[in-house]
Amino acid sequence: RDKDSAESDLNLMLNRYRLERSFSGGNEPIGSLLFTCNGRGEGLYGRRHVDARALQNALGEQLGTRVTGFFCNGEMGAPGLTKPSETLEDREQVRPMSLHGFTAVFAILVPASKEA
């Protein structure tokens, strides 16, 4: 629950996502959802929009502005996400869904195919 660890972990996870995306050859994200604990934000960091700005840095300025979400009192998420596979049905979960506290959970929206 300290701001330095929270911000460092946030940047580590988003940089990991950016690196994995650069090697995946998958579709580009079209937007994102952000669910962040009400214990974060200005009360934790001493400044506003830290979680949203970190996402903007990871996704790029234009895409990083396509974020919506809200503050929560407990966040659901699967740390580590899933292993890539050919189809969504074949994806193996790295860790199960869990209830978290003092976290920021991002859902990065990526089209399943390039066809419209």
VENPE-V295521 format. One record per residue. N is the residue number from 1. RES is the residue in one letter. PHI is phi as a letter, one per 30 degrees, with the letter a starting at -180 (NA if undefined). Layout:
# VENPE-V295521
N;RES;PHI
N;RES;PHI
This chain:
# VENPE-V295521
1;R;NA
2;D;c
3;K;d
4;D;d
5;S;d
6;A;d
7;E;d
8;S;d
9;D;d
10;L;e
11;N;d
12;L;d
13;M;d
14;L;d
15;N;d
16;R;d
17;Y;d
18;R;d
19;L;d
20;E;d
21;R;d
22;S;d
23;F;c
24;S;d
25;G;i
26;G;d
27;N;d
28;E;d
29;P;d
30;I;c
31;G;l
32;S;a
33;L;c
34;L;b
35;F;c
36;T;b
37;C;d
38;N;d
39;G;d
40;R;c
41;G;i
42;E;d
43;G;d
44;L;d
45;Y;d
46;G;i
47;R;a
48;R;d
49;H;i
50;V;d
51;D;d
52;A;d
53;R;d
54;A;d
55;L;d
56;Q;d
57;N;d
58;A;d
59;L;c
60;G;j
61;E;d
62;Q;d
63;L;d
64;G;d
65;T;d
66;R;c
67;V;b
68;T;b
69;G;l
70;F;a
71;F;d
72;C;b
73;N;b
74;G;j
75;E;b
76;M;c
77;G;a
78;A;c
79;P;d
80;G;i
81;L;h
82;T;b
83;K;d
84;P;d
85;S;a
86;E;d
87;T;b
88;L;d
89;E;d
90;D;c
91;R;d
92;E;c
93;Q;d
94;V;d
95;R;b
96;P;d
97;M;e
98;S;b
99;L;c
100;H;b
101;G;b
102;F;h
103;T;b
104;A;b
105;V;c
106;F;c
107;A;c
108;I;c
109;L;d
110;V;b
111;P;d
112;A;d
113;S;b
114;K;d
115;E;d
116;A;c
